[in-house]
Amino acid sequence: MTARPIAARATLRLAALMALAVTVLSLGAMALQYRLVETRLMTAQRSLLTADLDGLAALYDQRRIIALRQAIDYRATAATGDEMLLLMDRNGTTLAGTRPDWPADLAPAGEGFTSDNAITFTEGSTRWLAVARTLPGGFPLLVARSLAPVDDTLAALRRGMLGLLGALLVAGGLVGGLAARSVMARINRINDLADRVAEGQLDARLPGARSDDEFGLLETHVHAMLDRIQNLNRATHRLSDTIAHELRTPLNRMLQKLAKIEGQDDLTADLKAEMRQAIRMFDSLLDISRAEADQGTGGGLVPVDLSTVATEVWDLYEPLAEDKGLITEMRTIPGLTILGDRNLIAQVLSNLLDNAIKYCAPGDSLTLTLTPDSDRILMRVADTGPGLPDDLKAEAFDRFTRAERDRATPGHGLGLALVRAIAARHGARLTLPPTEKGFALEIRWPRLQQSD
Amino acid sequence: MDRILIIEDDPETAAAVRAEAEALGCQTDHCDTLDAGVAAATSAPYKVIVLDRMLPGGDGVDAMARLRAGGSTALILILSALGRAANRVEGLEKGADDYLPKPFEPEELRARLRALLRRGTIQVLDNDLLAFGDLEIRMKARTVHVKRAHVAVSPKEFELITYFARNAGQIVTRMQLLENVWNLHFDPGTNVVDVHVGRLRRKLEEAGSQAIQTARGEGYIFAPLPAPA
């Protein structure tokens, strides 16, 4: 469940990255276009300036300064504001022009009417492309073209690009978000399915048809896996049923035939006891497998009054313990409830109490206590018997583990393995706390909080 | 004469069941597939159906609903190799009246069949007072008296003696006691039940009643009245 926000972040991050990549690429394309427009516009202004200079040069060729002055006067009168013309004499007196004085920071350079080495300068808020010359005889001449149209166009272009950039980011974010949402919706479907399966619904499947894309393929693969797991699970259950059938049917024939033997009662009783032990061992094995297969799934568990079950099983075994001379004590408070399987819990207690009674000697004590805390119920079975040999503690819960000294005692070494499997089936924690003497086992069952 | 239907695919088991049923004076029919069994069960009034589980045609437990839907009112005893506690509880929860795992001892089957055949024919349990000669059980007060003297019994011992009383005169097995008095459906390995019966029996004997007797190799019999000679 905690993995869900991380998955969502990953999808959103991918969407954001996509939007950003599209924006950066568009920005590059726009920058290229911007440079192109700027160059074109500057070239156009430069050729206008060249044309002006060519015209003035033609007039100068005819009648020198006088013609220039007349022409400039004439053009100054019809001033458009797009051009700047100024002719002075060698003393710095203005002869003709669109302005009375020479602009600061601009020194005349070279002679002649070429447009080479044109320079740009700024006056007020307008940029100018200018050619400043000193004509023969010391007459400074300034011819300039306003760059305002160029700058205006470029400014408009920049505004347009900024707007487009904003629109791209918004659109990218929107599309990315939508895509992420649709991807999340489809991934969540599969995640929900996985959760349902984890809760034990092995037959849960996604409804509807598979779409013809990678998600559909993923769903198909998940379904194929689930089918396989379900088949294996069914096969396991079927196998344990089949084993039961194939083993118990011949045993049953043997038992029917045993019943016909007369006159050897002790021998037939022994044989029956052996058969009963074999069946018990074999049932324990199947119970362990089933409990392990069902582990982690809540299926089949119902509210069970642990206090009552414990008391019932205790009452069943206590006379046996008393008859053997054990000092017995049980402490519990009523009404401690867990989600469980009554028969399995009874089997746990039966195994533990039976073990204790089997291994303890007269005078030993045997106690069963149930103590609740906030979310667990602690069940403790303790005795002062011989306890577990140290070398056995690590594998006490493994199947078929038996101490060397107990070879003479009947048993099959499955009791504690079954206890562990059943505890795990209930999500209970099992521990072997250290004891001064004897054996103690603690099971912490998850407590069922009463809603009413 | 009570009729018993045996639905069982193993011929030897079927023969063993038939022998026990006929020893109890019943007329038996035998089917070896589930479908034939269901058809037979709904065609004649059987008192008891002995039903196997893993049969050609399916699981007997799943067929119980079909038997009931077909109008059969027979008591159902499941006799199956699926004998783990979980299997037994499943069968009983799905409506079986009794569940006996294979392999079974003939005495055990006989006791179960007898209990089923007697079911419904005895009314005495509605009474507050169950009297067996000089032994009296008062249901409401939950007390036991022998020769008018009160015998102190624990709550479990009281349940034990009422179960015995319900099956008075019949052999009751340890497995039956564990299932019906303690509601436990697994084999605990040791005969824990014997200790309880022994205690109850001693208490009754001290008060002068020989009501509980051991049936050798089979279980116990509650026979408070001298057997009719």
Interface residues (C-beta under 8 A of the other chain):
Chain A: D241 T242 A244 H245 L247 R248 T249 L251 N252 R253 M254 L255 Q256 A259 D265 A269 K272 M275 R276 Q277 I279 R280 D283 L286 D287 R290 E312 V313 D315 L316 Y317 P319 L320 D323 D341 N343 L344 A346 Q347 S350 D354 I357 K358
Chain B: D10 E12 T13 A16 M54 A81 L82 G83 R84 A85 A86 V89 P101 K102 P103 F104 E105 P106 S154 K156 W182 N183 L184 H185 F186 D187 P188 G189 T190 V192 V195 H196 R199 G217
